[in-house]
Amino acid sequence: MARKIRCPQCGKDAVWSSDNPWRPFCSERCKLIDLGAWASESYRIPTEQNDPESDTDPDKDKPRS
């Protein structure tokens, strides 16, 4: 039996099985909307802000093997 999950884009039920070529999305449309958001950099992974003027290397004081 296939498991039902929520589409991460629209929230509708989607089937998680090899019969759904767009999984985890419910449709090709939702998959393409999500891909477009990544391509336009609407989604971002947070990183630590480094001072671009600082040229200190955080690993310079670590002992080398």
DAGIPE-V343722 format. One record per backbone hydrogen bond with DSSP energy under -0.5 kcal/mol. CO is the residue of the C=O (numbers start at 1). NH is the residue of the N-H. Records with the same first field share a line. If there is no record, write none. Layout:
BEGIN
CO->NH / NH
END
This chain:
BEGIN
3->16
5->14
7->11
12->7
14->5
15->17
16->3
17->20
19->21
20->23
22->25
27->31
28->32
29->33
30->34
31->35
32->36
33->37
34->38
35->39
36->40
37->42 / 43
38->41
44->46
48->50
50->52
51->54
56->58
57->60
59->62
END
